[in-house]
């Protein structure tokens, strides 16, 4: 089996004919590059190939379509629809201007804006770097038109300084209906920034900020580099620490010791390290834990179908099944409820019992999730299955941590991921639109983004470009009202905000 201790799972096992999605794309590129016959087959079968949101396409796929398919003697057309300014995901082509410059692609610029009010699309024009200047659509039925005139909209730039942000004050001054989750969104850069506000920060701390697991990864990397990893398969983690630290001093000892941040965590949770030291090292190092297993996005609202290939761990899936069962019953979707639950209704008394069970679970918000799982199992609302027990066995360290968390945190996480809160990450909302959008400019310690760079127009070029495109996407989600909040902007950043938003729209809180 692959070693799951690294930052990403290792899916590739060529000896068994197993490759991951990424390797499928690489193999496809090699096939189209090497074999003319497959190019001819695709051209014969599909004379017209249209790519939506081309900026999010893998570079290898674009190379297949624009470098290799044209080598076929058969004729065909490839069309690309998208916006390079909305290229906000890693590992994508981003732009095909290179092919435009070579004359392989004819560019048709879309300069009409049908979504945004005037103040918003004029701000967006300031952010564009592709030379396109959008104008309001001439279609009188466009969403941003009213009585034949483009809507004015509103834009506001809030800022504050000193210790602690003033986000609550911003919300108060906006006076928006933040309970209208379908038309009001507060956009943060990361789930970590949202977790405290949405009420599941204790879960995030377990899946993303466990210093003992970080220490484990540090040790594993050292042993991998030395080629000694399998040597310690029969050891406990504690025995491994003794072995790798023995006789070392100075920098060598530091390399196999906790960092300062790990030491801070361990000092606050000595029981966790003591627990980890007793565990078999091979099993412990193969226990993959990542925040995507907690917060892998499912859908924006209830009308959307579930995303395929969810990374959520089996424990979270089981708890969410309980919550789904409760939600379906409470909202009167009884047929869906009966399809999901293991509880069977055979007589009138069963209907009374199931109502009692659902009420009881709903009232267990302040109880440990282990008690809720036990109760749901005993009543038949949600029976523990093999996947649950496999998780409990393989990831016992993680299980021992999450089982103590109160049910309320899982309820809050469920509501957030089901799109029933006003919060969303900035990457998740691309392609969507809302009447009211509040954008929070806080990188949350993520070095890939810097909002001072954005407004100062300087800094690491790749970070600046990445931040500018993300900000562009966030701003252009607004159909009516756009507000931006930046805590502790630099003087240069505030000056640029004034130029973009207008002095009358700059508000200090």
Beta strands, then each sheet from edge to edge (+ up, - down):
strand 1: 48-52
strand 2: 77-81
strand 3: 112-113
strand 4: 135-136
strand 5: 145-146
strand 6: 149-150
strand 7: 154-160
strand 8: 184-188
strand 9: 423-425
strand 10: 434-441
strand 11: 478-487
strand 12: 506-508
sheet 1: 1+ 2+
sheet 2: 3+ 4+
sheet 3: 5+ 6-
sheet 4: 9+ 8+ 10+ 11+ 7+ 12+
end
